[in-house]
Amino acid sequence: MPKPPPDPINRKNLRQALRSWDNSQKLGAQSLARLKTVEARRRLAGYGGSLTGYGVALRDALHAALLKLKPTGSPDPSDKRWRPYLILHGQYIEGRSPDYLVEQLNVARSTYDHEQADALETLAGVLREQEHTADHSQAVAVQRPFLAPTRSQLPLVGRDSLLDELKTKLLTRGVAALNGLPGVGKTALATQLAHDLLDHFADGAL
C-alpha cells in the first residue's frame, strides 16, 4: 500500500510561509498555498491564478488562523494566553526581532523558542481544522481584495488630527496624498486608513 503524502501543514512550512509574509509571489510558491482552503479563498475573492493570487489567498488564510490565537481584550504580554499570538504576530507580521520580543514578554530566550514552537503547532492545528472540516464550497464569504499591510499592535501617537483630516478628504473628495521624508510614518498612516475605511470602499484596498 502506498504511503500517504506528507502533511504540508507543519511547523517548517508555516515558518517558511510566515517569513514570506510581505512577498506575495514567494507566499504563492509555498506548499501551503495549494491547500483546499486557500484555493477556496482565491476563487471566492476573485484573486488570479498566478503565484501572487495564491500568495494573497494564503496570506488571508494565515491571517484568519492567527486571529484564532488572539484572546479577547487588550494585548497583555504578562498573560500566557496572549503569547502565541504576540510571538507569531510580533516576529513574522510586524518584523520584530526575537530579542525585542523576549524583552517585551519578560521571558528567557529558551522559553521564547519553546513557546514559539508551541505557537506554530497551535497555528497548524487551526489550519488543519479549517482544511478538514470546512465545506470548501461555502468556506469563505466573498471578500474584497485587501492588500494593505497588517495593522500594527502599537497605536499611532500624535496623529489623530492628521488621520481625521485624511479620512475627511478621502470620504468627501475620494482622494488624498501623503508626502514627506522617509521614516516619518507615511506607511503607518496609510495602513491605518486602509483598515479604518475599508467599509467605505466596496472594491477593497491596496
Contacts in CASP RR format, 6 or more apart in sequence:
PFRMAT RR
TARGET T0000
AUTHOR 0000-0000-0000
METHOD contacts of the structure
MODEL  1
MPKPPPDPINRKNLRQALRSWDNSQKLGAQSLARLKTVEARRRLAGYGGS
LTGYGVALRDALHAALLKLKPTGSPDPSDKRWRPYLILHGQYIEGRSPDY
LVEQLNVARSTYDHEQADALETLAGVLREQEHTADHSQAVAVQRPFLAPT
RSQLPLVGRDSLLDELKTKLLTRGVAALNGLPGVGKTALATQLAHDLLDH
FADGAL
7 128 0 8 1.000
8 31 0 8 1.000
8 32 0 8 1.000
8 34 0 8 1.000
8 35 0 8 1.000
9 32 0 8 1.000
9 35 0 8 1.000
9 124 0 8 1.000
9 125 0 8 1.000
9 127 0 8 1.000
9 128 0 8 1.000
9 131 0 8 1.000
10 124 0 8 1.000
11 117 0 8 1.000
11 120 0 8 1.000
11 121 0 8 1.000
11 124 0 8 1.000
13 30 0 8 1.000
13 31 0 8 1.000
13 32 0 8 1.000
14 32 0 8 1.000
14 120 0 8 1.000
14 123 0 8 1.000
14 124 0 8 1.000
14 127 0 8 1.000
15 120 0 8 1.000
16 30 0 8 1.000
17 27 0 8 1.000
17 30 0 8 1.000
17 32 0 8 1.000
17 33 0 8 1.000
17 58 0 8 1.000
17 62 0 8 1.000
18 62 0 8 1.000
18 88 0 8 1.000
18 92 0 8 1.000
18 93 0 8 1.000
19 92 0 8 1.000
20 26 0 8 1.000
20 27 0 8 1.000
20 30 0 8 1.000
21 27 0 8 1.000
21 59 0 8 1.000
21 62 0 8 1.000
21 92 0 8 1.000
21 93 0 8 1.000
22 149 0 8 1.000
24 51 0 8 1.000
24 52 0 8 1.000
24 53 0 8 1.000
24 55 0 8 1.000
24 56 0 8 1.000
24 59 0 8 1.000
24 147 0 8 1.000
25 51 0 8 1.000
25 52 0 8 1.000
25 55 0 8 1.000
27 33 0 8 1.000
27 54 0 8 1.000
27 55 0 8 1.000
27 56 0 8 1.000
27 58 0 8 1.000
27 59 0 8 1.000
28 51 0 8 1.000
28 52 0 8 1.000
28 53 0 8 1.000
28 54 0 8 1.000
28 55 0 8 1.000
28 58 0 8 1.000
29 51 0 8 1.000
30 55 0 8 1.000
30 58 0 8 1.000
32 38 0 8 1.000
32 58 0 8 1.000
32 61 0 8 1.000
32 62 0 8 1.000
32 127 0 8 1.000
33 51 0 8 1.000
33 54 0 8 1.000
33 55 0 8 1.000
33 57 0 8 1.000
33 58 0 8 1.000
34 54 0 8 1.000
35 58 0 8 1.000
35 61 0 8 1.000
35 127 0 8 1.000
35 131 0 8 1.000
36 131 0 8 1.000
36 136 0 8 1.000
37 61 0 8 1.000
37 127 0 8 1.000
37 130 0 8 1.000
37 131 0 8 1.000
37 134 0 8 1.000
37 136 0 8 1.000
37 139 0 8 1.000
38 54 0 8 1.000
38 55 0 8 1.000
38 57 0 8 1.000
38 58 0 8 1.000
38 61 0 8 1.000
39 57 0 8 1.000
39 136 0 8 1.000
40 134 0 8 1.000
40 136 0 8 1.000
40 137 0 8 1.000
40 139 0 8 1.000
40 140 0 8 1.000
41 47 0 8 1.000
41 57 0 8 1.000
41 60 0 8 1.000
41 61 0 8 1.000
41 139 0 8 1.000
41 140 0 8 1.000
41 143 0 8 1.000
42 48 0 8 1.000
42 49 0 8 1.000
42 53 0 8 1.000
42 54 0 8 1.000
42 56 0 8 1.000
42 57 0 8 1.000
44 139 0 8 1.000
44 140 0 8 1.000
44 141 0 8 1.000
44 142 0 8 1.000
44 143 0 8 1.000
45 56 0 8 1.000
45 57 0 8 1.000
45 60 0 8 1.000
45 140 0 8 1.000
45 142 0 8 1.000
45 143 0 8 1.000
45 144 0 8 1.000
45 145 0 8 1.000
46 145 0 8 1.000
47 53 0 8 1.000
47 54 0 8 1.000
47 56 0 8 1.000
47 57 0 8 1.000
47 145 0 8 1.000
56 145 0 8 1.000
56 147 0 8 1.000
60 143 0 8 1.000
60 146 0 8 1.000
61 127 0 8 1.000
61 130 0 8 1.000
62 123 0 8 1.000
62 127 0 8 1.000
63 150 0 8 1.000
64 130 0 8 1.000
65 123 0 8 1.000
65 126 0 8 1.000
65 127 0 8 1.000
65 130 0 8 1.000
66 85 0 8 1.000
66 88 0 8 1.000
66 89 0 8 1.000
66 93 0 8 1.000
66 123 0 8 1.000
68 126 0 8 1.000
69 84 0 8 1.000
69 85 0 8 1.000
69 88 0 8 1.000
69 119 0 8 1.000
69 122 0 8 1.000
69 123 0 8 1.000
69 126 0 8 1.000
70 82 0 8 1.000
70 85 0 8 1.000
71 79 0 8 1.000
71 81 0 8 1.000
71 82 0 8 1.000
71 85 0 8 1.000
75 82 0 8 1.000
75 85 0 8 1.000
75 86 0 8 1.000
75 153 0 8 1.000
76 82 0 8 1.000
77 83 0 8 1.000
77 86 0 8 1.000
77 104 0 8 1.000
77 105 0 8 1.000
77 106 0 8 1.000
78 106 0 8 1.000
83 105 0 8 1.000
83 115 0 8 1.000
83 119 0 8 1.000
84 115 0 8 1.000
84 118 0 8 1.000
84 119 0 8 1.000
84 122 0 8 1.000
84 123 0 8 1.000
85 119 0 8 1.000
86 101 0 8 1.000
86 104 0 8 1.000
86 105 0 8 1.000
86 153 0 8 1.000
87 101 0 8 1.000
87 105 0 8 1.000
87 112 0 8 1.000
87 115 0 8 1.000
87 116 0 8 1.000
87 119 0 8 1.000
88 116 0 8 1.000
88 119 0 8 1.000
88 120 0 8 1.000
88 123 0 8 1.000
89 150 0 8 1.000
89 153 0 8 1.000
90 96 0 8 1.000
90 101 0 8 1.000
90 153 0 8 1.000
91 97 0 8 1.000
91 98 0 8 1.000
91 101 0 8 1.000
91 116 0 8 1.000
93 150 0 8 1.000
94 150 0 8 1.000
94 152 0 8 1.000
94 153 0 8 1.000
96 104 0 8 1.000
98 109 0 8 1.000
98 112 0 8 1.000
98 113 0 8 1.000
98 116 0 8 1.000
99 109 0 8 1.000
101 112 0 8 1.000
102 108 0 8 1.000
102 109 0 8 1.000
102 112 0 8 1.000
105 112 0 8 1.000
107 115 0 8 1.000
130 139 0 8 1.000
144 198 0 8 1.000
144 201 0 8 1.000
144 202 0 8 1.000
144 203 0 8 1.000
144 204 0 8 1.000
144 205 0 8 1.000
145 203 0 8 1.000
145 204 0 8 1.000
145 205 0 8 1.000
145 206 0 8 1.000
146 194 0 8 1.000
146 198 0 8 1.000
146 204 0 8 1.000
146 205 0 8 1.000
147 205 0 8 1.000
147 206 0 8 1.000
148 190 0 8 1.000
148 191 0 8 1.000
148 194 0 8 1.000
148 195 0 8 1.000
148 205 0 8 1.000
148 206 0 8 1.000
149 187 0 8 1.000
149 191 0 8 1.000
150 191 0 8 1.000
151 191 0 8 1.000
151 192 0 8 1.000
151 195 0 8 1.000
152 188 0 8 1.000
152 191 0 8 1.000
156 163 0 8 1.000
156 188 0 8 1.000
156 189 0 8 1.000
156 192 0 8 1.000
159 188 0 8 1.000
159 189 0 8 1.000
159 192 0 8 1.000
162 189 0 8 1.000
163 189 0 8 1.000
163 192 0 8 1.000
163 193 0 8 1.000
163 196 0 8 1.000
166 176 0 8 1.000
166 178 0 8 1.000
166 189 0 8 1.000
166 193 0 8 1.000
167 193 0 8 1.000
167 196 0 8 1.000
167 197 0 8 1.000
169 175 0 8 1.000
169 176 0 8 1.000
170 176 0 8 1.000
170 193 0 8 1.000
170 197 0 8 1.000
170 200 0 8 1.000
171 197 0 8 1.000
171 200 0 8 1.000
178 186 0 8 1.000
178 189 0 8 1.000
178 190 0 8 1.000
179 186 0 8 1.000
180 186 0 8 1.000
194 205 0 8 1.000
197 205 0 8 1.000
198 204 0 8 1.000
198 205 0 8 1.000
END
